[in-house]
Amino acid sequence: MKKYIQQYLAFLLVFFLVSCQEEAELTILKAVNFTNLPTASANTIQLTQAKDNETVVTFSWAKVDYPVQAPVTYTLQFDVASDTVGAKAWANAINIEAGEDVLNKSILGKDLNKMATDLGLLPDEQGSLVVRVQAYLDRAAFSQAIPVKITPYKVFTGYPSLWVAGDYQGWNVSVAPKLVSVKSDDIYEGYIYIPAGGTNEFKLYAQADWGPTSYGDGGNGDVIVANYAGGNFKAPSDGYYLFSVNLKTMKYLLVKTTWGMIGAATPGGWDKDTPLNYNPSTQSWSVTADMKASGSFKFRANNAWQLDFGLSANGTLGYANHPWLAYIDQPQFTVPQDGNYTITLDLHEAGNYTYKIKKN
């Protein structure tokens, strides 16, 4: 009997050892990798609001083979390069799931713009994101990252608006430039460019379509409700205009402008304006000039102190003189060192007037 017990115990020991060896072999994971870099249909992308609902880039990648035969879920990850190293690498990435066994993903303009700005890229400035693909079945595998250069735009919402449709832009209300009321006080303002060759007529709409309410010119600077054909405003000539409307007093202001800069930092000092040139394609004014760090300057219209910009308290453009506003003694602009600069003034987006000072 003792002999049989010893043989049985020996059998159990052998069975246990063999089972452990087989189990250990089953838990060894085979390597799973991407064999190629993902690709992008565009590596440099300029975003605009007009491209919101368009596909601006499509990412593609090769299939990843897992030992287990089952659907693989693929996800795109977007991040800035500085966040992809260290202990918290890719922790701030934005994930966009492509789906099971899906090998490409198209991105709309509005979605890419939001991702870019959420990750810290500045509006109207080219920045870079890195993009990689995650594959997942029983575990994750990651592709190498590829860079994509993106210029996002700034989205402004919330300002009460009036749309300025006219012959100068094909009477297309849905995409017309806007006047906005930054303080929500029924006083609206914006700048419009009217090229030569048209009737110079336009009208105001309280919504981005042809329905009521619309406003027109009642003469003598008066605004009237004009929910009918006619009653149009008319600029005296082509050019770049400040257009302000006060719906409390039902008055309007239409001032043709050319812009320049003046001050000790500029070539003309405080005695002579340095003119800026308007570019219809960029909708901005600019000049390249030799500037001095020892002085300062302001932007002003029409070589006069009727309409001019300094720096507001938050570092943006702020009116010093304005026909409808009280004078504010705004700080002036400066350059960090002597040299040749390109100075740009951009007033085309109501409520978001901007400037740039770039050393050449």
SULRATA-V430845 format. One record per residue. PHI is phi in degrees with one decimal (NA if undefined). BURIAL is # if it has 16 or more other C-alpha atoms within 10 Angstrom, else .. D_CENTER is the distance of its C-alpha to the mean C-alpha in Angstrom with 1 decimal. Layout:
phi: (PHI	PHI)
burial: (BURIAL	BURIAL)
d_center: (D_CENTER	D_CENTER)
This chain:
phi: (NA	-58.4	-61.1	-66.3	-63.7	-63.5	-63.4	-65.2	-64.8	-63.6	-62.5	-61.9	-65.0	-61.6	-61.7	-64.4	-64.5	-64.3	-61.7	-63.6	-63.7	-66.1	-66.0	-61.7	-66.7	-70.8	-89.4	-77.7	-90.1	-78.9	-65.2	-125.2	-141.4	-77.2	-90.2	-138.2	-70.0	-66.7	-124.2	-122.5	-68.7	-146.7	-105.0	-132.3	-129.9	-98.3	-95.9	-139.6	-63.5	-65.8	-99.3	-51.3	-102.9	-104.1	-73.3	-102.9	-160.7	-124.8	-100.8	-133.3	-154.7	-87.5	-63.4	-102.9	-93.6	-102.5	-62.3	-88.5	-86.7	-161.3	-60.4	-105.7	-93.9	-111.3	-137.9	-84.3	-123.2	-113.4	-160.4	-91.6	-58.3	-65.1	-95.3	-108.5	-129.4	91.2	-64.4	-109.7	-56.5	64.5	-66.7	-99.7	-64.6	-96.0	-103.3	-125.2	-74.6	-89.8	126.9	-81.0	58.3	-92.6	-110.8	-157.9	-150.5	-97.3	-119.6	-76.9	-56.6	-64.3	-73.1	-68.1	-62.1	-65.5	-61.9	-62.2	-71.4	-63.2	-89.8	101.1	-70.2	-85.7	-59.3	64.4	-129.8	-72.2	-133.0	-128.6	-117.2	-114.2	-131.5	-133.3	-115.7	-105.0	-107.2	-143.6	-131.5	-94.5	-162.6	-92.6	-129.3	-126.0	-78.0	-70.3	-87.6	-119.2	-87.7	-135.8	-89.2	-134.6	-112.3	-80.7	-117.6	-91.5	-98.5	-112.9	-135.5	101.8	-80.3	-57.7	-133.3	-127.4	-98.0	-105.5	-96.7	-166.9	-59.5	-65.3	-131.3	80.6	52.8	-102.2	-63.1	-63.4	-119.9	-70.2	-58.0	-119.0	-100.0	-128.4	-108.0	-61.8	-96.3	52.5	-117.4	70.2	-108.2	-112.1	-152.6	-174.1	-119.3	-128.7	-108.1	-112.9	-74.1	-70.9	105.0	-112.4	-85.3	66.4	-96.4	-157.3	-147.0	-105.6	-127.7	-81.4	-151.0	-85.8	-155.9	-83.9	-71.5	-62.7	-105.8	-127.0	-125.7	-136.7	-94.0	-96.7	86.5	57.7	78.1	-91.7	-101.6	-126.1	-73.9	-135.0	-84.3	-159.4	-68.3	100.3	68.1	-75.8	-73.5	-144.2	-73.6	-66.3	-161.4	-69.0	143.5	-109.3	-121.2	-79.9	-126.7	-119.0	-135.0	-111.6	-82.0	-78.7	-96.0	55.9	-121.2	-135.7	-133.8	-128.8	-124.7	-72.8	-132.3	-124.0	-118.0	-150.2	-129.8	-143.8	149.5	-64.2	-79.2	-97.1	-58.3	-91.2	61.8	-88.2	-96.8	-146.3	-70.0	-96.0	-70.3	-98.9	-105.9	-89.0	-116.1	-60.1	-71.7	-98.1	57.2	-141.7	-104.4	-155.2	-154.6	-109.9	-151.8	-82.2	-118.9	-115.1	-74.6	-77.2	-119.2	-136.2	-156.7	-131.7	-92.4	-143.7	-101.0	59.7	54.6	-146.9	-98.7	-96.2	-147.7	-153.0	-117.1	-122.6	-95.6	-76.8	-62.0	-97.8	83.6	-104.3	-65.7	-137.6	-65.3	-96.6	-104.3	-157.6	-55.8	-105.2	-119.7	-68.7	-64.1	-124.8	-79.3	-78.9	-59.1	-104.6	-87.5	-139.4	-112.6	-71.4	-157.4	-60.0	158.4	-94.2	-129.9	-104.9	-107.5	-125.8	-120.3	-123.5	-116.0	-77.1	-105.1	-57.7	85.0	-142.8	-73.4	-134.0	-144.0	-137.9	-124.5	-121.2	-78.0	-93.0)
burial: (.	.	.	.	.	.	.	.	.	.	.	.	.	.	.	.	.	.	.	.	.	.	.	.	.	.	.	.	.	.	.	.	.	#	.	.	.	#	#	#	.	.	.	#	#	#	#	#	.	.	.	.	.	.	.	#	#	.	#	#	#	.	#	#	#	#	.	.	.	.	.	#	#	#	#	#	#	#	#	#	#	.	#	#	.	.	.	.	.	#	.	.	#	#	#	.	.	#	.	.	.	#	#	#	#	.	#	.	#	#	.	#	#	#	#	#	#	.	#	.	#	#	#	.	.	.	#	#	#	#	#	#	#	#	#	#	#	.	.	.	#	#	#	.	#	#	#	#	.	#	#	#	#	.	.	.	.	.	.	#	#	#	#	#	#	#	#	#	#	.	#	#	#	.	.	#	#	#	#	#	#	#	.	.	.	#	#	#	#	#	#	#	#	#	#	.	.	.	#	#	#	#	#	#	#	#	#	#	#	#	.	.	.	#	#	#	#	#	.	.	.	#	#	#	#	#	.	.	.	.	#	#	#	#	#	.	.	#	#	#	#	#	#	#	#	#	#	.	.	#	#	#	#	#	#	#	#	#	#	#	#	#	#	#	#	#	#	.	#	#	.	.	#	#	#	#	#	#	.	.	.	.	.	#	#	#	#	#	#	.	#	#	.	.	#	#	#	#	#	#	#	#	#	.	.	.	#	#	#	#	#	#	.	.	.	.	#	#	#	#	#	.	.	.	.	.	.	.	.	#	#	#	#	#	#	.	.	.	.	.	#	.	#	#	#	#	#	#	#	#	#	#	.	.	#	.	#	.	#	.)
d_center: (87.5	86.1	85.5	83.4	81.3	80.5	79.6	77.3	75.5	75.1	73.6	71.1	70.0	69.5	67.5	65.3	64.6	63.9	61.6	59.6	59.3	58.1	55.6	54.2	53.7	51.7	49.2	48.3	44.7	44.0	41.0	38.0	35.4	32.7	34.5	31.5	27.9	25.3	23.7	20.3	20.3	17.6	17.1	14.4	11.4	9.1	6.7	6.9	8.0	11.4	11.2	10.6	14.3	15.0	15.9	13.8	15.9	19.3	20.9	24.7	27.5	31.3	33.4	34.6	38.4	39.6	43.4	43.2	42.8	40.2	36.7	34.0	30.6	27.6	24.3	21.2	20.0	16.7	16.7	16.3	19.5	20.8	21.1	23.2	26.4	29.0	30.5	27.3	25.7	23.0	23.7	20.0	19.0	17.3	19.9	19.7	23.2	24.3	27.8	31.4	32.4	29.1	28.2	24.8	21.5	18.9	15.3	13.5	10.0	9.1	11.0	9.6	5.9	7.9	10.2	8.1	6.9	10.5	12.0	10.9	8.5	7.3	4.2	6.0	8.5	10.0	11.1	13.4	14.2	17.8	18.9	22.5	24.6	27.0	30.2	32.4	35.9	38.3	36.1	32.7	32.2	29.1	28.0	27.0	23.3	21.5	18.5	15.4	13.1	9.4	6.8	3.3	1.5	3.6	6.2	9.6	12.7	16.3	17.3	20.3	19.7	21.9	21.1	22.6	24.0	26.5	28.2	25.7	23.1	25.7	26.1	23.3	22.6	20.0	17.4	18.9	17.3	17.7	19.7	18.9	21.2	19.6	22.9	23.7	26.9	27.2	26.3	23.4	21.9	19.6	20.1	21.0	22.1	25.3	26.5	30.2	32.3	31.6	33.2	30.7	31.0	28.4	28.4	26.5	25.7	25.2	23.4	21.5	24.8	28.4	30.0	31.3	30.4	30.0	31.0	32.8	34.8	38.1	39.2	39.7	36.1	36.5	34.0	35.7	34.8	35.1	34.8	36.5	36.4	36.8	36.3	33.4	32.0	32.7	31.5	34.5	32.9	29.8	27.3	24.4	25.1	24.4	25.0	25.9	27.7	29.7	30.7	33.2	35.3	34.2	33.7	31.1	30.3	29.4	29.3	28.8	27.2	27.0	25.4	26.7	27.1	30.3	31.8	33.8	31.0	30.8	33.3	34.9	35.2	35.6	37.9	35.7	32.1	30.2	28.5	24.9	24.4	22.2	20.3	19.7	17.6	14.9	15.9	16.6	19.8	20.7	23.9	25.2	28.0	30.2	29.5	31.7	30.8	33.9	32.6	29.7	28.2	26.5	24.7	27.0	27.7	30.9	32.7	33.5	32.8	32.0	28.2	26.5	23.8	24.3	22.5	22.1	23.3	19.8	19.2	17.1	18.7	21.7	24.4	27.8	29.6	28.8	31.4	30.8	30.0	32.3	32.0	30.1	31.1	27.6	27.5	26.9	24.6	26.1	25.6	26.6	29.4	31.1	29.7	27.9	24.3	21.7	20.6	17.8	17.5	14.7	16.0	14.7	12.5	15.2	14.9	12.2	14.3	13.3	15.5	15.8	19.1	19.5	23.0	24.3)
